[in-house]
Amino acid sequence: MVTRIPGCNTFLRRATCAAAFLMLALCPGARGAEVQAQLDRDSVPAGNGALLTLRISGGRAGQPDIPPVENLIVQPRGQSQQMQVINGQTTVSVTYNYVVGSNTPGVYQIPAVEIMVDGKKFSTQPLKLKVLDAGAANPPAGTPPSPPGSPPAGGADADAAEHRFGQLTVELVLKDRNYLFVGEIAPVCIRAWIPADARAQLRSGIQPEGQAFTLHHVSDQPQQTQERKDGKRYLVVTWFGGISATKAGKYPASLSVNATVAVRDTSAATPRRRMGGPFDDPFFDRMLDDMNTPMIQKDVTLKSDDEQIEVRPLPSAGRPAEFTGAVGNFKFDTWELPATWTTGEPQQIFARLSGSGNFALMNAPQPGPAAAWKTYPGQSEFTPGDNASFAGSKSFQFSAVPRKGGPQQVALTFSFFDPATAAYKTLTSPPRNIEVAGEDLVDAQPNTTTTAKEPDKPQDDLAGQHPALTPPGTLVPLVSRPAFVRLLAAAAALCGLGQLLAWLRRRRGDPQRRARAAMECATRQARQTAAQCAAARDVAGFFAAARRAIQHRLGALWNQPAQAITLAEIQARLPAASPVARFFHEAYHQEYSRQTIGDIEPHWQALLDEALASLTEPAPRP
């Protein structure tokens, strides 16, 4: 906006602006101490001066003292103060202005200036000023020094206009590696770079642009600093958070944030003519030019460049059978179980694990030896250990049934993948002695059917040795007699019955059929548990039981243990639009939201039925 004071001459306008800027020096400073020095040009003719600015932000400081340099003239030209407010946070900086030059040509080194800010010493960087012969051309005021090898002022990059209102950058904060694993929550640093002389208001939080990554735990209160990049000064707003991926590959980390940014329209600025007077110097020229430059305000979406991030799959080699997808670094905190048990009767087991990683993929540890126990899903609760929820602890409470009686040693086991070492690890708790009463539980064995015995063949009567002892016979052939025909029919029926019984026996002993029967039984039990959890409004229990039912079906189809099937493997082997992948993705989000009690949505149940119906089994062999 252009401000004009009618009825005042040029001298009075300059005096008024100078007084207003001097009064701003009484305002308190902002956070984050920083001291910087800059020349508005790197060369001047002899007898002319360049504008030297010393900028102090983040604290209170006294008048700087510039060390004297032989033949170098330094004249103070007042001070100014700038305030910026972004999302309720104020950034205040005080700028001291000097005109420096010399009547003697040469290269002059402006030494580092030491400034005390709130009792702490800060130093600026040394600067160089080249004083040319008096007849040399004078660069225009406000032109920044060009670094060696930089292109001319008119040859800016094509994306300069795109980044005029700011830009967004994303950087992985991982030690000694630039990749992450499937299921890992990797910390990232997100920065919004806004021009220092602009006004900005953020209108949204950080949002992912694609579906490759999921954003976690983004900080609510971003940090603000002043930084220099590519020769320009920026106000940098920094967020910290985490990203994770469910599928291996290389994907762009595209994030965005909506903002309203107002920048100065330098194309509409009119160069001022030097009119003489006490305020006719580069400092006031530049100050008044800025005041007379209109602002351009625009609603923009700051997007990050599509930098590729590599997502590596979890290795298949060395994967434990009890691994369920947990990625991070964990340890046992505590676990509790009753000292006395009875076979067939369930009791509660409590366990708590802590560490850092993706707690949403963590399932309850299992008691061992596995053949001696049967467990049922229970409840879990996550307690964050830091503001970003990267670290914390997760408690589990579930039911278990002992299958064998007598004194036993019981320990809990838990397997996870450590991305720092790229290896699987299995935790085993210290064993505890318990006493189990009752008889061992025996699995139901299939009934055995004995093959029917063939009837004993009738004994032929002994032929008489004397006609008087031999009864009279018939002349009808044996094959034509009705008894012989009935005997042949009975023998054929017995052969068919034997073949049928043999086929039934082979079918009952088929290991694939027995595995399918066990899978169907486990699936029915899981669905019954899901229905019970749905009736009890146990959201976590419903998704855990439903997910276990789908895992049993997939285990039979893929010929691998059901508990070893994770969301990452489903995403890798099934289309993203399949009902199985969609149900596991919905279960992942519900578990991450830590909602334990609530109504079971009808579309959850419909999606579960669709997922189970889509898992068709191969036809059984005869």
C-alpha positions as CSV (number, residue, x, y, z in Angstrom):
1,M,0.0,0.0,0.0
2,V,1.3,3.5,-0.9
3,T,1.1,6.1,1.9
4,R,1.0,9.7,1.0
5,I,0.9,12.8,3.3
6,P,-0.8,15.6,1.5
7,G,0.6,19.1,2.0
8,C,4.0,18.0,3.1
9,N,7.1,18.5,1.1
10,T,9.8,15.8,0.5
11,F,11.9,16.9,3.4
12,L,9.1,16.6,5.9
13,R,8.0,13.1,4.6
14,R,11.6,11.8,5.0
15,A,11.8,13.3,8.5
16,T,8.5,11.8,9.6
17,C,9.5,8.3,8.3
18,A,12.8,8.5,10.0
19,A,11.2,9.5,13.3
20,A,8.7,6.6,13.0
21,F,11.4,4.0,12.5
22,L,13.5,5.4,15.4
23,M,10.5,5.0,17.7
24,L,10.1,1.3,16.8
25,A,13.5,0.7,18.4
26,L,11.7,0.9,21.8
27,C,9.7,-2.3,21.1
28,P,10.9,-5.6,22.8
29,G,13.0,-8.1,20.9
30,A,11.9,-11.5,19.5
31,R,13.1,-15.0,20.3
32,G,16.1,-16.7,18.7
33,A,19.2,-14.4,18.9
34,E,20.9,-13.8,15.6
35,V,23.4,-11.2,14.4
36,Q,24.2,-10.6,10.7
37,A,26.0,-8.1,8.6
38,Q,25.5,-7.3,4.9
39,L,26.6,-4.8,2.3
40,D,24.2,-3.6,-0.4
41,R,26.9,-3.7,-3.0
42,D,30.5,-5.1,-3.2
43,S,32.2,-2.2,-5.0
44,V,31.8,1.6,-5.1
45,P,33.8,4.5,-6.7
46,A,36.1,6.5,-4.6
47,G,34.3,9.3,-2.7
48,N,31.0,7.3,-2.6
49,G,29.6,5.0,0.0
50,A,27.9,1.6,0.3
51,L,25.1,0.8,2.8
52,L,26.2,-1.5,5.6
53,T,23.4,-3.1,7.7
54,L,23.9,-4.9,11.0
55,R,20.8,-6.9,11.8
56,I,20.1,-8.1,15.4
57,S,17.2,-10.3,16.2
58,G,16.1,-12.3,19.3
59,G,17.3,-10.0,22.1
60,R,18.3,-6.6,23.3
61,A,21.7,-5.2,22.4
62,G,23.6,-2.0,22.7
63,Q,25.0,0.2,19.9
64,P,27.5,-1.9,17.8
65,D,31.1,-0.7,17.7
66,I,32.7,-1.2,14.3
67,P,36.5,-1.6,14.5
68,P,38.4,1.1,12.6
69,V,40.1,0.3,9.4
70,E,42.8,2.6,7.8
71,N,41.4,4.9,5.1
72,L,37.9,3.4,5.5
73,I,35.2,5.9,6.4
74,V,32.2,4.6,8.5
75,Q,29.3,7.0,9.1
76,P,26.2,5.9,11.2
77,R,22.8,6.4,9.5
78,G,20.3,5.5,12.2
79,Q,18.5,2.3,13.0
80,S,15.2,0.6,12.1
81,Q,13.0,-2.2,13.6
82,Q,11.0,-4.8,11.8
83,M,8.2,-7.0,13.4
84,Q,6.6,-10.1,11.8
85,V,3.7,-12.1,13.2
86,I,3.1,-15.6,11.9
87,N,0.6,-17.9,13.6
88,G,0.7,-15.8,16.8
89,Q,4.5,-15.9,17.1
90,T,6.4,-12.5,16.8
91,T,9.8,-12.1,15.2
92,V,11.4,-8.7,16.0
93,S,14.7,-7.5,14.6
94,V,16.7,-4.2,14.9
95,T,18.8,-3.0,12.0
96,Y,21.7,-0.5,12.4
97,N,22.6,1.3,9.2
98,Y,26.0,2.7,8.2
99,V,27.5,4.3,5.0
100,V,31.0,3.0,4.4
101,G,33.4,4.1,1.7
102,S,36.8,5.6,1.1
103,N,38.6,8.3,-0.9
104,T,41.5,6.0,-1.6
105,P,40.9,3.1,-4.1
106,G,41.6,-0.4,-2.9
107,V,40.1,-3.5,-1.4
108,Y,39.1,-3.0,2.3
109,Q,38.3,-5.8,4.8
110,I,35.5,-4.9,7.2
111,P,36.4,-7.0,10.3
112,A,33.9,-9.0,12.3
113,V,31.8,-6.9,14.6
114,E,31.3,-8.3,18.2
115,I,27.9,-7.5,19.7
116,M,26.6,-8.4,23.2
117,V,22.9,-9.7,23.0
118,D,21.3,-10.4,26.4
119,G,24.7,-10.9,27.9
120,K,26.0,-13.3,25.2
121,K,28.6,-12.4,22.6
122,F,27.9,-12.7,18.9
123,S,30.1,-12.0,16.0
124,T,29.3,-11.1,12.4
125,Q,31.1,-12.4,9.3
126,P,33.9,-10.3,7.8
127,L,33.0,-8.4,4.6
128,K,35.0,-7.0,1.7
129,L,34.4,-3.7,-0.1
130,K,36.2,-2.8,-3.3
131,V,36.7,1.0,-3.8
132,L,37.2,1.8,-7.5
133,D,38.6,4.9,-9.2
134,A,36.5,7.9,-9.0
135,G,35.4,7.7,-12.7
136,A,34.1,4.1,-12.3
137,A,30.3,3.4,-12.7
138,N,28.4,3.2,-9.4
139,P,26.2,0.1,-9.0
140,P,22.5,1.0,-8.2
141,A,21.6,1.2,-4.5
142,G,20.1,-1.9,-3.0
143,T,22.0,-4.3,-5.4
144,P,23.3,-7.2,-3.4
145,P,26.9,-8.5,-3.9
146,S,27.1,-11.2,-6.5
147,P,28.9,-14.4,-5.4
148,P,31.7,-15.7,-7.6
149,G,30.4,-17.6,-10.6
150,S,26.8,-16.4,-10.3
151,P,24.8,-15.5,-13.4
152,P,24.0,-11.9,-14.2
153,A,21.0,-10.2,-12.5
154,G,18.7,-10.7,-15.5
155,G,19.4,-14.5,-15.8
156,A,17.5,-15.8,-12.8
157,D,16.3,-19.4,-12.7
158,A,13.0,-20.2,-14.3
159,D,11.6,-21.3,-10.9
160,A,12.3,-18.0,-9.2
161,A,8.8,-16.8,-9.9
162,E,7.4,-20.0,-8.6
163,H,9.3,-19.6,-5.3
164,R,8.5,-15.9,-5.1
165,F,5.9,-16.5,-2.4
166,G,7.9,-19.2,-0.6
167,Q,8.6,-22.9,-0.8
168,L,8.5,-26.1,1.3
169,T,11.3,-28.6,1.9
170,V,11.3,-32.1,3.4
171,E,14.3,-33.8,4.8
172,L,14.7,-37.2,6.5
173,V,16.3,-37.0,9.9
174,L,17.9,-40.4,10.1
175,K,21.4,-41.1,11.3
176,D,23.8,-42.6,8.7
177,R,21.0,-43.6,6.2
178,N,18.8,-41.9,3.6
179,Y,16.1,-44.6,3.3
180,L,13.4,-46.2,5.5
181,F,11.8,-49.6,5.8
182,V,8.2,-50.6,5.2
183,G,6.2,-49.9,8.4
184,E,8.9,-47.7,9.9
185,I,8.0,-44.2,11.2
186,A,11.0,-42.1,10.1
187,P,11.5,-38.6,11.6
188,V,11.4,-35.7,9.1
189,C,12.1,-32.0,9.2
190,I,9.6,-29.9,7.2
191,R,10.5,-26.2,6.5
192,A,8.5,-23.4,4.9
193,W,10.8,-20.7,3.5
194,I,9.0,-17.3,3.3
195,P,10.8,-14.2,2.1
196,A,11.9,-12.1,5.0
197,D,10.3,-8.9,3.8
198,A,6.9,-10.6,3.2
199,R,3.8,-11.0,5.4
200,A,2.4,-14.5,5.8
201,Q,-0.4,-16.3,7.5
202,L,-0.6,-20.1,7.4
203,R,-4.1,-21.3,6.7
204,S,-3.6,-25.1,7.2
205,G,-1.4,-27.7,8.6
206,I,1.1,-29.9,6.7
207,Q,-0.8,-32.1,4.2
208,P,0.5,-35.1,2.2
209,E,0.0,-34.7,-1.6
210,G,0.2,-38.4,-2.5
211,Q,-0.8,-41.8,-1.1
212,A,2.7,-43.3,-0.9
213,F,3.4,-41.9,2.6
214,T,1.4,-41.4,5.8
215,L,2.2,-38.4,8.0
216,H,2.5,-38.9,11.8
217,H,2.9,-36.7,14.9
218,V,3.5,-33.3,13.2
219,S,4.3,-30.7,15.8
220,D,1.5,-28.3,16.6
221,Q,3.7,-25.3,17.4
222,P,6.3,-24.8,14.6
223,Q,9.6,-23.1,15.3
224,Q,10.6,-19.8,13.6
225,T,14.1,-18.7,12.6
226,Q,15.8,-16.3,10.2
227,E,18.1,-18.0,7.7
228,R,19.9,-17.1,4.5
229,K,19.6,-19.4,1.4
230,D,20.9,-18.7,-2.1
231,G,21.9,-15.2,-1.2
232,K,18.4,-14.3,0.1
233,R,17.0,-13.9,3.6
234,Y,14.0,-16.0,4.7
235,L,11.8,-16.5,7.6
236,V,11.9,-20.3,8.1
237,V,8.9,-22.0,9.8
238,T,10.0,-25.5,10.9
239,W,7.9,-28.5,11.8
240,F,9.0,-32.0,13.0
241,G,7.1,-35.1,12.4
242,G,7.3,-38.6,10.9
243,I,6.4,-40.5,7.7
244,S,5.8,-44.1,7.0
245,A,5.1,-46.2,4.0
246,T,3.3,-49.6,3.5
247,K,4.9,-50.5,0.2
248,A,8.5,-50.8,-1.0
249,G,9.8,-48.6,-3.8
250,K,10.9,-45.0,-4.5
251,Y,8.2,-42.4,-4.0
252,P,8.2,-38.6,-4.0
253,A,7.7,-37.0,-0.5
254,S,5.2,-34.5,-1.7
255,L,3.8,-32.3,1.1
256,S,2.0,-28.9,1.1
257,V,0.7,-26.1,3.3
258,N,-1.8,-23.4,2.5
259,A,-0.8,-19.9,3.2
260,T,-1.7,-16.2,2.5
261,V,1.5,-14.4,1.5
262,A,2.0,-10.7,0.7
263,V,5.2,-9.7,-1.2
264,R,6.5,-6.4,-2.5
265,D,5.7,-5.7,-6.2
266,T,9.1,-4.5,-7.2
267,S,8.0,-4.4,-10.9
268,A,5.6,-1.5,-10.0
269,A,8.2,0.5,-8.0
270,T,9.3,3.8,-9.5
271,P,13.0,4.8,-9.1
272,R,13.4,8.0,-7.1
273,R,15.4,10.9,-8.2
274,R,18.1,12.3,-5.9
275,M,16.9,15.6,-4.6
276,G,19.6,16.6,-2.1
277,G,19.1,17.5,1.6
278,P,20.3,16.0,4.9
279,F,18.4,12.7,4.3
280,D,19.6,12.2,0.8
281,D,21.7,9.0,1.3
282,P,21.3,5.3,0.4
283,F,19.7,4.3,3.6
284,F,16.8,6.7,3.4
285,D,16.5,6.2,-0.3
286,R,16.0,2.5,0.2
287,M,13.7,2.9,3.2
288,L,11.4,5.3,1.3
289,D,11.5,3.1,-1.8
290,D,10.2,0.2,0.3
291,M,7.4,2.3,1.8
292,N,6.3,3.4,-1.7
293,T,6.3,-0.1,-3.1
294,P,2.9,-1.7,-3.3
295,M,2.2,-5.2,-1.9
296,I,0.9,-8.3,-3.8
297,Q,-1.2,-10.6,-1.6
298,K,-2.1,-14.1,-2.8
299,D,-3.5,-17.3,-1.4
300,V,-0.8,-19.9,-2.3
301,T,-0.1,-23.6,-1.7
302,L,3.6,-24.1,-0.8
303,K,4.6,-27.5,-2.1
304,S,7.8,-29.4,-1.6
305,D,9.9,-30.5,-4.5
306,D,9.2,-34.1,-5.5
307,E,12.4,-35.5,-3.9
308,Q,12.4,-39.3,-4.1
309,I,12.6,-41.3,-0.9
310,E,13.6,-45.0,-1.0
311,V,11.4,-47.4,1.0
312,R,12.9,-50.8,1.4
313,P,10.9,-54.0,2.1
314,L,11.4,-56.0,5.3
315,P,13.7,-58.9,4.6
316,S,12.3,-62.4,4.3
317,A,15.5,-64.1,5.6
318,G,15.5,-64.6,9.3
319,R,11.9,-63.5,9.8
320,P,10.5,-65.2,13.0
321,A,7.3,-67.1,12.8
322,E,5.7,-65.0,15.6
323,F,6.6,-61.7,13.9
324,T,3.5,-59.6,13.3
325,G,4.9,-56.4,11.8
326,A,6.3,-54.3,14.6
327,V,9.1,-52.0,13.4
328,G,11.3,-50.1,15.9
329,N,13.4,-50.9,19.0
330,F,11.5,-52.2,22.0
331,K,12.1,-53.9,25.4
332,F,10.0,-55.6,28.1
333,D,9.1,-53.3,31.0
334,T,7.0,-55.6,33.1
335,W,4.6,-58.6,32.9
336,E,2.2,-60.3,35.3
337,L,0.3,-63.5,35.4
338,P,-1.3,-65.7,38.1
339,A,0.8,-68.3,39.9
340,T,-1.9,-71.0,39.8
341,W,-3.9,-72.1,36.8
342,T,-6.4,-74.8,35.7
343,T,-6.3,-76.4,32.3
344,G,-9.1,-75.2,30.1
345,E,-9.9,-72.1,32.2
346,P,-8.8,-68.7,30.9
347,Q,-7.0,-66.1,33.1
348,Q,-5.6,-62.6,32.4
349,I,-2.0,-61.8,31.5
350,F,-0.6,-58.3,31.6
351,A,2.5,-57.1,29.8
352,R,4.0,-53.7,29.0
353,L,6.7,-53.0,26.4
354,S,8.5,-49.7,25.8
355,G,10.8,-48.2,23.2
356,S,10.5,-46.2,20.0
357,G,8.9,-47.1,16.7
358,N,5.6,-47.9,15.1
359,F,3.5,-48.9,18.1
360,A,0.3,-49.2,15.9
361,L,1.8,-52.4,14.3
362,M,2.7,-53.9,17.7
363,N,0.6,-57.0,18.9
364,A,0.6,-58.6,22.3
365,P,3.5,-60.9,23.2
366,Q,2.8,-64.6,23.4
367,P,3.4,-67.1,26.3
368,G,5.6,-70.0,25.6
369,P,6.1,-72.8,24.9
370,A,3.4,-72.1,22.3
371,A,2.1,-75.7,22.3
372,A,1.2,-75.4,26.0
373,W,-1.0,-72.3,25.6
374,K,-4.0,-70.9,23.7
375,T,-4.4,-67.1,23.8
376,Y,-7.3,-64.8,23.0
377,P,-7.2,-61.2,21.9
378,G,-7.6,-58.5,24.6
379,Q,-7.1,-54.8,25.0
380,S,-4.1,-52.5,24.5
381,E,-3.2,-48.9,25.5
382,F,-0.4,-46.7,24.2
383,T,1.2,-44.1,26.4
384,P,3.4,-41.6,24.5
385,G,6.9,-40.8,25.9
386,D,7.5,-37.5,24.0
387,N,5.6,-34.8,22.3
388,A,6.1,-36.4,18.9
389,S,4.9,-39.9,20.1
390,F,7.9,-41.6,18.5
391,A,8.8,-43.2,21.9
392,G,6.5,-44.5,24.6
393,S,5.1,-47.7,26.0
394,K,2.2,-50.0,25.1
395,S,0.3,-52.1,27.6
396,F,-1.5,-55.4,26.8
397,Q,-4.1,-57.3,28.8
398,F,-5.3,-60.5,27.2
399,S,-6.7,-64.0,28.2
400,A,-4.8,-67.3,28.0
401,V,-5.7,-70.9,28.6
402,P,-3.1,-73.6,29.6
403,R,-3.3,-76.8,27.7
404,K,-1.0,-78.9,29.9
405,G,-1.1,-79.6,33.6
406,G,1.7,-79.7,36.2
407,P,4.5,-77.3,37.2
408,Q,5.7,-75.2,34.3
409,Q,8.1,-72.4,33.4
410,V,6.4,-69.7,31.4
411,A,8.0,-66.8,29.4
412,L,6.6,-64.2,27.0
413,T,8.2,-63.8,23.6
414,F,7.9,-60.8,21.2
415,S,9.5,-60.3,17.8
416,F,10.2,-57.0,15.9
417,F,12.3,-55.6,13.1
418,D,15.0,-53.1,14.2
419,P,15.6,-50.7,11.3
420,A,18.8,-49.3,12.8
421,T,20.5,-52.8,12.4
422,A,18.2,-54.0,9.6
423,A,17.7,-57.3,11.5
424,Y,14.9,-59.1,13.3
425,K,15.1,-59.4,17.0
426,T,13.1,-61.6,19.5
427,L,12.6,-60.6,23.1
428,T,12.1,-63.2,25.8
429,S,11.0,-62.2,29.3
430,P,12.5,-63.8,32.4
431,P,10.8,-67.2,33.0
432,R,8.4,-67.7,35.9
433,N,7.2,-70.8,37.6
434,I,3.5,-71.6,37.7
435,E,1.4,-74.6,38.8
436,V,-1.3,-75.8,36.5
437,A,-4.0,-78.2,37.9
438,G,-6.1,-80.5,35.8
439,E,-5.4,-83.0,33.0
440,D,-3.8,-82.2,29.7
441,L,-6.1,-81.1,26.9
442,V,-6.1,-83.4,24.0
443,D,-7.1,-82.2,20.5
444,A,-10.0,-84.1,19.0
445,Q,-8.7,-86.9,16.7
446,P,-10.5,-88.0,13.6
447,N,-12.6,-91.1,13.8
448,T,-11.2,-94.3,12.3
449,T,-13.4,-96.6,10.2
450,T,-12.5,-100.3,9.8
451,T,-13.0,-102.0,6.5
452,A,-15.9,-104.4,6.4
453,K,-14.9,-108.0,6.3
454,E,-16.0,-110.2,3.5
455,P,-18.4,-113.0,4.5
456,D,-16.9,-116.4,4.9
457,K,-17.2,-118.6,1.9
458,P,-19.6,-121.6,2.4
459,Q,-17.9,-124.9,2.8
460,D,-18.6,-127.4,0.0
461,D,-20.1,-130.6,1.2
462,L,-18.0,-133.7,0.8
463,A,-19.0,-135.7,-2.2
464,G,-20.5,-139.1,-1.3
465,Q,-18.5,-142.1,-2.1
466,H,-21.5,-144.3,-2.7
467,P,-24.5,-143.7,-4.8
468,A,-26.7,-144.5,-1.9
469,L,-25.1,-141.8,0.2
470,T,-25.2,-139.0,-2.6
471,P,-28.5,-137.1,-2.9
472,P,-29.8,-136.5,-6.4
473,G,-28.6,-133.3,-8.1
474,T,-30.1,-130.8,-10.6
475,L,-29.0,-130.3,-14.2
476,V,-29.4,-126.4,-14.1
477,P,-26.0,-124.7,-14.6
478,L,-24.6,-122.9,-11.6
479,V,-24.5,-119.5,-13.4
480,S,-28.2,-119.7,-14.0
481,R,-29.2,-120.4,-10.5
482,P,-30.9,-117.5,-8.6
483,A,-28.7,-118.0,-5.5
484,F,-25.5,-117.6,-7.5
485,V,-26.8,-114.4,-9.1
486,R,-27.7,-113.0,-5.7
487,L,-24.3,-113.9,-4.4
488,L,-22.6,-112.1,-7.3
489,A,-24.7,-109.0,-6.7
490,A,-23.8,-109.0,-3.0
491,A,-20.1,-109.4,-3.8
492,A,-20.2,-106.4,-6.2
493,A,-22.0,-104.3,-3.6
494,L,-19.3,-105.2,-1.0
495,C,-16.5,-104.3,-3.4
496,G,-18.1,-100.9,-4.1
497,L,-18.6,-100.3,-0.4
498,G,-15.0,-101.2,0.2
499,Q,-13.8,-98.7,-2.4
500,L,-16.0,-96.0,-0.9
501,L,-14.8,-96.6,2.6
502,A,-11.2,-96.6,1.4
503,W,-11.8,-93.2,-0.4
504,L,-13.3,-91.8,2.8
505,R,-10.4,-93.0,4.8
506,R,-7.9,-91.4,2.4
507,R,-9.8,-88.2,2.3
508,R,-10.0,-88.0,6.1
509,G,-6.3,-88.5,6.4
510,D,-5.4,-85.9,3.7
511,P,-3.1,-83.3,5.4
512,Q,-4.4,-80.5,3.1
513,R,-8.0,-81.3,4.0
514,R,-7.1,-81.4,7.7
515,A,-5.3,-78.1,7.4
516,R,-8.3,-76.6,5.6
517,A,-10.6,-77.9,8.3
518,A,-8.4,-76.4,11.0
519,M,-8.3,-73.1,9.1
520,E,-12.1,-73.1,8.8
521,C,-12.4,-73.8,12.5
522,A,-10.0,-71.0,13.4
523,T,-11.8,-68.6,11.1
524,R,-15.2,-69.4,12.6
525,Q,-13.8,-68.9,16.1
526,A,-12.3,-65.6,15.0
527,R,-15.5,-64.4,13.5
528,Q,-17.5,-65.5,16.6
529,T,-15.0,-63.5,18.7
530,A,-15.5,-60.5,16.3
531,A,-19.3,-60.8,16.7
532,Q,-18.9,-60.9,20.5
533,C,-16.7,-57.8,20.4
534,A,-19.1,-56.0,18.1
535,A,-22.0,-56.8,20.5
536,A,-19.8,-55.5,23.4
537,R,-18.8,-52.3,21.4
538,D,-15.1,-53.3,21.7
539,V,-13.7,-51.7,18.5
540,A,-10.1,-52.8,19.1
541,G,-11.2,-56.4,19.8
542,F,-13.4,-56.5,16.7
543,F,-10.6,-55.4,14.4
544,A,-8.1,-57.8,16.0
545,A,-10.4,-60.8,15.7
546,A,-11.5,-59.9,12.1
547,R,-7.9,-59.4,11.1
548,R,-7.0,-62.8,12.5
549,A,-9.9,-64.4,10.5
550,I,-8.5,-62.9,7.3
551,Q,-4.9,-64.0,8.2
552,H,-6.1,-67.6,8.6
553,R,-7.6,-67.5,5.2
554,L,-4.5,-65.9,3.6
555,G,-2.2,-68.4,5.5
556,A,-4.0,-71.3,3.8
557,L,-3.9,-69.7,0.4
558,W,-0.3,-68.5,0.6
559,N,1.0,-71.6,2.6
560,Q,2.6,-69.6,5.4
561,P,1.8,-69.0,9.1
562,A,-1.2,-66.8,9.6
563,Q,0.5,-64.7,12.3
564,A,3.4,-63.9,9.9
565,I,1.1,-62.1,7.4
566,T,1.4,-58.3,7.9
567,L,-0.1,-55.2,6.3
568,A,3.0,-54.6,4.3
569,E,2.9,-58.1,2.7
570,I,-0.8,-57.7,1.9
571,Q,0.0,-54.4,0.2
572,A,2.8,-56.0,-1.8
573,R,0.8,-59.1,-3.0
574,L,-2.8,-57.8,-3.4
575,P,-4.2,-54.8,-5.3
576,A,-4.8,-51.7,-3.3
577,A,-8.5,-51.7,-4.2
578,S,-9.0,-55.3,-3.0
579,P,-11.4,-55.6,0.0
580,V,-8.6,-57.4,2.0
581,A,-6.2,-54.4,1.6
582,R,-8.9,-51.9,2.3
583,F,-10.0,-53.7,5.5
584,F,-6.4,-54.0,6.8
585,H,-5.9,-50.3,6.0
586,E,-9.1,-49.4,7.9
587,A,-8.0,-51.6,10.8
588,Y,-4.6,-49.9,10.8
589,H,-6.1,-46.5,11.1
590,Q,-8.6,-47.5,13.8
591,E,-5.7,-49.0,15.8
592,Y,-3.6,-45.9,15.3
593,S,-6.5,-43.7,16.6
594,R,-6.5,-45.8,19.8
595,Q,-10.3,-46.0,19.8
596,T,-11.2,-49.0,22.0
597,I,-14.9,-48.5,22.8
598,G,-17.6,-47.5,20.3
599,D,-20.2,-48.7,17.9
600,I,-19.2,-51.1,15.1
601,E,-19.9,-49.3,11.8
602,P,-22.1,-51.3,9.4
603,H,-19.6,-50.8,6.6
604,W,-16.8,-52.3,8.7
605,Q,-18.8,-55.6,8.9
606,A,-19.8,-55.4,5.2
607,L,-16.1,-54.9,4.3
608,L,-15.1,-57.9,6.5
609,D,-17.7,-60.1,4.7
610,E,-16.5,-58.9,1.3
611,A,-12.9,-59.5,2.2
612,L,-13.5,-63.1,3.4
613,A,-15.7,-63.8,0.4
614,S,-13.0,-62.7,-1.9
615,L,-10.5,-65.2,-0.5
616,T,-11.5,-68.3,-2.6
617,E,-9.7,-71.5,-1.8
618,P,-8.3,-74.0,-4.3
619,A,-10.6,-76.9,-5.1
620,P,-9.9,-79.9,-2.9
621,R,-8.2,-82.9,-4.6
622,P,-10.2,-86.1,-4.8
